[in-house]
């Protein structure tokens, strides 16, 4: 846990710590997953691949959210 705690605020991406960057990436992945399902109404040729893309983005978002959670918990343990 000490390693994750050091990573959370020790690694910087510009002005933001790693925990904030992972949080923004997670939010973006979930927003893109929702957009993939909504966009199939507008683009008929996207209907067949929308669910596959939605599923892939949701799994990637879940992995990023789990890493974000571990970084957050490691700060308090």
Secondary structure, DSSP 4 states (H G I P E B T S, - for coil): -HHHHHHHHHSEETTEEHHHHHHHHHHHHHHHHHHHHHHTTT-GGGHHHHHHHHHHHHHHHHHHHHHHHHHHHHHH-
